[in-house]
Amino acid sequence: MLFILEAVNEAADDDDTKKTTTTTIMYRALSNHPRLKQYWKVLIQNGLLSYDFDTETFKTTEKGLSFLKAYSQMDGI
């Protein structure tokens, strides 16, 4: 699931809207749609990722960004 948060966050950094489409995530995470849907559900339920039905885009939440930051610090140890 980390790779999805990283893909959304990296794609958002490349775009001023800070939101990421399904296709962009699939390409960046190197995964298929059915597999990603399972992970998206868990990430959204846990408040790490949000989905905007109007624009059909994903965004990493503040909680998700905190998780990525904590993981990055742990990975550096």
LOKOL-412179 format. One record per residue: residue in one letter; z, x, y of N, C-alpha, C, O in turn. Coordinates in pm, 1 decimal. Each point is the difference from the previous one (the first is absolute). Layout:
<sites>
+--------+----------+----------+----------+----------+----------+----------+----------+----------+----------+----------+----------+----------+
| residu |     n_pz |     n_px |     n_py |    ca_pz |    ca_px |    ca_py |     c_pz |     c_px |     c_py |     o_pz |     o_px |     o_py |
+--------+----------+----------+----------+----------+----------+----------+----------+----------+----------+----------+----------+----------+
|      A |        Z |        X |        Y |        Z |        X |        Y |        Z |        X |        Y |        Z |        X |        Y |
...
+--------+----------+----------+----------+----------+----------+----------+----------+----------+----------+----------+----------+----------+
</sites>
This chain:
<sites>
+--------+----------+----------+----------+----------+----------+----------+----------+----------+----------+----------+----------+----------+
| residu |     n_pz |     n_px |     n_py |    ca_pz |    ca_px |    ca_py |     c_pz |     c_px |     c_py |     o_pz |     o_px |     o_py |
+--------+----------+----------+----------+----------+----------+----------+----------+----------+----------+----------+----------+----------+
|      M |      0.0 |     81.0 |   -118.6 |      0.0 |    -81.0 |    118.6 |      0.0 |     85.9 |    125.8 |    -44.4 |    -44.1 |    106.0 |
|      L |     93.2 |    163.9 |   -117.9 |      1.6 |     90.8 |    113.6 |   -141.3 |     24.9 |     51.1 |    -22.5 |      5.9 |    120.9 |
|      F |    -72.2 |      8.5 |   -212.4 |   -137.2 |     28.7 |     40.6 |    -59.6 |   -113.4 |     82.5 |    -87.3 |     24.4 |     83.3 |
|      I |    132.1 |   -146.8 |   -104.4 |    -49.5 |   -113.2 |     79.9 |     56.2 |      8.3 |    141.8 |    -74.1 |    -13.8 |     97.2 |
|      L |    203.8 |     36.1 |    -85.5 |     60.7 |     13.1 |    132.8 |    -63.2 |    115.8 |     77.0 |    -27.3 |    -11.7 |    119.5 |
|      E |      4.4 |    122.5 |   -188.1 |    -62.4 |    114.3 |     65.0 |   -142.7 |    -33.8 |     43.9 |    -41.6 |     37.2 |    109.7 |
|      A |    -32.9 |   -107.3 |   -194.9 |   -137.8 |    -36.9 |     32.8 |     -5.1 |    -92.8 |    120.0 |    -83.5 |     17.4 |     88.7 |
|      V |    172.3 |   -115.7 |    -85.4 |      4.1 |    -93.3 |    113.4 |     38.3 |     73.8 |    127.4 |    -61.1 |    -20.3 |    105.0 |
|      N |    161.5 |    105.3 |   -114.3 |     48.0 |     71.8 |    117.4 |   -105.3 |     98.3 |     51.4 |    -21.8 |      8.6 |    120.9 |
|      E |    -43.0 |     64.7 |   -209.5 |   -103.4 |     95.5 |     40.8 |   -119.2 |    -71.5 |     61.5 |    -54.1 |     45.3 |    100.9 |
|      A |     12.9 |   -155.7 |   -160.3 |   -112.9 |    -75.4 |     53.7 |     34.8 |    -57.8 |    136.0 |    -84.7 |     -4.3 |     89.3 |
|      A |    207.3 |    -39.7 |    -73.0 |     43.6 |    -54.6 |    128.5 |      1.3 |    108.0 |    106.5 |    -28.4 |    -27.7 |    116.6 |
|      D |     60.7 |    150.0 |   -154.7 |     -1.5 |    111.1 |     95.8 |   -141.1 |     26.6 |     51.7 |    -18.3 |     46.0 |    112.6 |
|      D |    -81.4 |    -75.7 |   -196.7 |   -139.4 |     21.0 |     38.0 |    -54.2 |   -113.4 |     86.5 |   -107.4 |     11.9 |     58.9 |
|      D |    181.9 |   -121.5 |    -51.6 |    -47.4 |   -119.4 |     68.4 |    103.3 |    -44.1 |    103.8 |    120.3 |      3.6 |    -25.9 |
|      D |   -167.3 |    -44.6 |    141.7 |     91.7 |    -40.3 |    107.0 |     76.3 |   -128.3 |    -29.7 |    105.2 |    -23.0 |     59.5 |
|      T |   -155.0 |    -61.7 |   -150.0 |     65.0 |   -127.8 |    -26.0 |    123.1 |     15.6 |    -87.7 |     83.4 |    -90.4 |     -5.3 |
|      K |    -70.5 |    201.2 |    -62.3 |    111.8 |     27.2 |    -90.4 |      4.6 |    -96.4 |   -119.1 |    104.9 |    -18.3 |    -61.7 |
|      K |   -219.5 |    -43.0 |     29.9 |     -9.1 |    -89.1 |   -115.1 |   -113.5 |     47.4 |    -89.4 |    -96.5 |     59.6 |     47.8 |
|      T |    108.2 |    -86.1 |   -178.1 |    -92.4 |     54.4 |    -95.9 |    -53.0 |   -108.0 |    -93.1 |     75.7 |    -85.5 |    -46.0 |
|      T |   -205.2 |     89.5 |     18.4 |    -62.1 |    -98.3 |    -87.9 |     18.8 |     36.1 |   -146.5 |     33.6 |    113.3 |    -34.3 |
|      T |    -55.9 |   -211.6 |    -50.1 |      9.8 |     18.8 |   -145.1 |    -94.9 |    108.8 |    -47.3 |     38.7 |     86.4 |    -78.7 |
|      T |   -160.7 |    -89.6 |    125.3 |   -101.2 |     97.8 |    -42.7 |     41.8 |    141.8 |     36.6 |    -14.1 |     91.8 |    -80.8 |
|      T |     64.9 |    -73.8 |    200.5 |     43.6 |    132.7 |     43.2 |    111.7 |     51.7 |    -90.3 |      0.3 |    117.1 |    -38.0 |
|      I |     92.7 |   -202.9 |      4.3 |    110.2 |     40.8 |    -88.3 |    -53.4 |     37.7 |   -137.7 |     43.2 |     99.5 |    -58.3 |
|      M |   -136.6 |   -178.3 |      6.1 |    -56.3 |     28.9 |   -132.2 |    -64.4 |    138.3 |     -1.3 |     18.9 |     76.0 |    -95.0 |
|      Y |    -94.1 |    -42.9 |    198.5 |    -65.5 |    130.4 |      6.1 |    100.1 |    113.0 |     17.4 |    -11.1 |    103.1 |    -66.2 |
|      R |    107.2 |   -120.9 |    153.2 |     97.1 |    106.5 |     26.2 |     97.8 |     20.3 |   -116.2 |     41.1 |    112.6 |    -27.8 |
|      A |     -4.2 |   -221.3 |    -39.6 |     95.1 |     10.2 |   -110.9 |    -69.8 |     27.1 |   -133.0 |     65.5 |     23.2 |   -101.6 |
|      L |   -198.3 |    -26.3 |    103.0 |    -79.8 |     22.1 |   -120.5 |     44.3 |    -92.4 |   -113.8 |     27.7 |     44.5 |   -111.3 |
|      S |    -21.8 |   -172.3 |    142.1 |     43.7 |    -98.9 |    -97.4 |    -84.7 |   -125.9 |     14.0 |    -74.5 |    -15.8 |     96.7 |
|      N |     87.1 |    -73.9 |   -194.9 |    -77.8 |   -123.7 |      2.6 |     83.8 |   -116.6 |     53.5 |    122.7 |      7.4 |      7.0 |
|      H |   -191.2 |   -113.0 |     29.6 |     65.3 |   -114.0 |     64.5 |    106.3 |    -67.4 |    -88.0 |    110.7 |    -23.8 |     48.3 |
|      P |   -139.8 |     -8.0 |   -175.8 |    103.9 |    -65.7 |    -81.7 |    128.4 |     82.8 |    -12.1 |    110.4 |    -54.5 |      4.2 |
|      R |   -125.6 |    183.9 |    -19.1 |    118.1 |     86.6 |    -12.2 |     77.9 |      3.7 |    131.7 |    122.9 |     -7.2 |      0.5 |
|      L |   -195.4 |     18.5 |    110.4 |     65.8 |      6.5 |    130.2 |     72.8 |   -129.7 |     33.1 |    106.4 |      2.7 |     61.8 |
|      K |   -163.6 |   -117.2 |   -102.9 |     64.3 |   -128.7 |     28.1 |    140.4 |     -5.4 |    -57.6 |     90.1 |    -56.1 |     62.3 |
|      Q |    -70.1 |    113.5 |   -180.5 |    132.5 |      1.7 |    -61.8 |     98.1 |     78.5 |     86.9 |    113.3 |    -43.0 |     21.6 |
|      Y |   -157.2 |    156.7 |     27.2 |     86.1 |     84.2 |     82.9 |     24.8 |    -62.1 |    136.3 |    112.2 |      4.2 |     50.5 |
|      W |   -216.4 |    -62.4 |     10.2 |     15.3 |    -63.7 |    131.2 |    109.8 |   -105.9 |     -3.1 |     81.4 |    -10.3 |     91.7 |
|      K |    -81.2 |    -67.5 |   -198.8 |     98.5 |   -106.7 |    -11.0 |    142.3 |     56.5 |      6.3 |     85.0 |    -52.6 |     71.9 |
|      V |    -60.0 |    157.9 |   -146.2 |    132.9 |     62.1 |     -3.2 |     34.1 |     61.3 |    135.6 |    111.7 |    -15.4 |     49.2 |
|      L |   -207.9 |     84.7 |     10.7 |     24.5 |     63.4 |    129.6 |     29.2 |   -103.3 |    107.9 |     87.6 |     21.2 |     83.8 |
|      I |   -159.5 |   -131.7 |    -85.0 |     22.5 |   -106.0 |     98.3 |    134.6 |    -67.3 |    -23.4 |     73.5 |    -26.3 |     95.2 |
|      Q |    -40.3 |     -1.8 |   -221.7 |    127.7 |    -63.8 |    -31.7 |    118.6 |     85.7 |     42.3 |    105.8 |    -52.1 |     35.3 |
|      N |   -124.1 |    183.7 |    -39.1 |    108.4 |     91.1 |     37.0 |     -3.9 |     40.4 |    147.0 |     78.8 |     83.8 |     43.8 |
|      G |   -170.1 |   -142.9 |     31.8 |     -4.1 |     23.5 |    144.1 |    -58.1 |    133.2 |     42.9 |     21.5 |     42.7 |    113.4 |
|      L |    -94.6 |     23.8 |   -201.5 |    -59.1 |    129.0 |     33.3 |   -141.7 |    -12.7 |     55.9 |    -50.4 |     90.7 |     66.1 |
|      L |    -11.6 |   -202.9 |    -93.4 |   -138.0 |    -24.4 |     39.8 |    -11.5 |   -144.1 |     47.1 |     67.8 |    -88.3 |    -52.6 |
|      S |   -153.1 |     63.9 |    151.1 |    -22.8 |   -137.0 |     45.3 |   -149.5 |    -29.3 |     -6.2 |    -82.9 |     90.7 |      6.8 |
|      Y |     50.0 |   -219.5 |    -20.1 |   -139.6 |    -42.5 |     -6.1 |    -23.6 |   -106.8 |    105.7 |     75.7 |    -96.5 |     10.6 |
|      D |   -180.4 |    114.8 |     66.7 |    -38.0 |    -95.9 |    104.2 |   -115.7 |    -83.9 |    -53.4 |   -110.9 |     50.6 |    -17.3 |
|      F |    136.7 |   -179.0 |     -8.8 |   -101.7 |    -87.6 |    -57.2 |   -113.9 |    -28.5 |     97.8 |   -112.6 |    -26.1 |    -42.4 |
|      D |    140.2 |     30.8 |    171.1 |   -104.5 |    -26.1 |     99.9 |   -105.0 |    110.6 |      2.2 |   -120.1 |    -27.2 |      2.8 |
|      T |    166.6 |    152.2 |     -4.2 |    -92.8 |    113.8 |      6.1 |    -28.8 |     59.8 |   -137.3 |    -85.3 |     87.6 |    -13.7 |
|      E |    157.6 |   -136.0 |    -88.5 |    -12.8 |     49.2 |   -137.9 |     20.1 |    151.1 |     -6.7 |    -78.9 |     72.6 |    -60.5 |
|      T |    186.3 |    -27.5 |    124.2 |     32.2 |    142.3 |      2.7 |    145.3 |     23.9 |    -38.0 |     84.2 |    -89.3 |      9.6 |
|      F |    -56.8 |    211.6 |    -52.9 |    134.7 |     42.4 |    -35.9 |     53.7 |     92.3 |    107.6 |    -75.2 |     64.6 |     72.9 |
|      K |    207.8 |    -60.2 |    -65.0 |     66.6 |     90.7 |     93.1 |    129.1 |     47.9 |    -64.2 |     71.9 |    -78.0 |    -62.5 |
|      T |    -43.1 |    205.7 |     78.1 |    126.7 |     54.6 |    -47.2 |    109.1 |    -44.2 |     96.6 |    -12.0 |     19.0 |    121.0 |
|      T |    118.7 |    -77.9 |   -174.8 |    110.2 |    -47.2 |     84.2 |     87.9 |    117.8 |     41.9 |    -17.5 |    112.2 |    -47.4 |
|      E |    111.2 |   -139.5 |    136.2 |     96.2 |    103.6 |     40.4 |     77.8 |     50.6 |   -121.5 |     26.4 |    119.6 |    -12.4 |
|      K |      9.4 |   -210.7 |    -75.9 |     71.9 |     38.1 |   -122.5 |    -88.8 |     89.2 |    -87.1 |     47.8 |     96.3 |    -59.9 |
|      G |   -176.6 |   -128.7 |     53.3 |    -94.3 |     81.5 |    -76.2 |    -17.1 |    138.3 |     60.1 |     -8.1 |     99.3 |    -72.1 |
|      L |      2.4 |    -93.2 |    204.8 |    -10.9 |    129.9 |     67.1 |    125.5 |     83.6 |    -23.0 |     -8.6 |    121.3 |    -19.2 |
|      S |    124.5 |   -185.8 |     21.0 |    126.1 |     71.2 |    -28.4 |      0.2 |     53.8 |   -142.0 |     45.8 |    111.5 |    -25.0 |
|      F |    -97.3 |   -191.2 |    -68.0 |     -8.7 |     43.7 |   -139.5 |    -90.9 |    122.2 |    -12.3 |     35.1 |     96.8 |    -67.6 |
|      L |   -151.9 |   -100.5 |    132.6 |    -92.2 |    114.1 |     -4.2 |     63.6 |    125.3 |     59.2 |    -17.6 |    110.0 |    -52.4 |
|      K |     91.0 |   -126.9 |    161.1 |     66.1 |    112.7 |     64.0 |    106.6 |     59.6 |    -92.5 |      9.1 |    121.7 |    -15.5 |
|      A |     71.3 |   -209.2 |    -45.5 |    104.0 |     46.7 |    -92.4 |    -61.1 |     69.5 |   -121.0 |     50.8 |    102.7 |    -45.0 |
|      Y |   -158.4 |   -157.7 |     -7.1 |    -67.1 |     61.5 |   -115.1 |    -54.9 |    136.9 |     37.9 |     10.9 |     95.5 |    -77.0 |
|      S |    -69.5 |    -86.2 |    194.6 |    -55.7 |    127.5 |     46.2 |    109.1 |    105.9 |     11.9 |    -21.3 |    116.0 |    -35.4 |
|      Q |    136.9 |   -155.5 |     84.6 |    111.7 |     94.3 |     11.8 |     49.7 |     42.8 |   -137.9 |     32.0 |    117.0 |    -21.1 |
|      M |    -25.5 |   -210.6 |    -71.4 |     45.0 |     33.1 |   -136.2 |   -102.7 |     88.4 |    -69.3 |     36.4 |     90.5 |    -75.1 |
|      D |   -162.5 |   -115.8 |     99.6 |   -107.0 |     77.9 |    -63.1 |      2.4 |    144.1 |     48.4 |    -40.6 |     90.8 |    -72.6 |
|      G |     87.9 |    -69.5 |    194.6 |      8.0 |    134.0 |     56.9 |    114.1 |     83.5 |    -55.7 |      3.0 |    121.8 |     18.0 |
|      I |     90.7 |   -186.7 |    -85.5 |    118.2 |     71.3 |    -53.1 |    -34.1 |     72.2 |   -128.2 |     86.2 |     65.1 |    -59.0 |
+--------+----------+----------+----------+----------+----------+----------+----------+----------+----------+----------+----------+----------+
</sites>
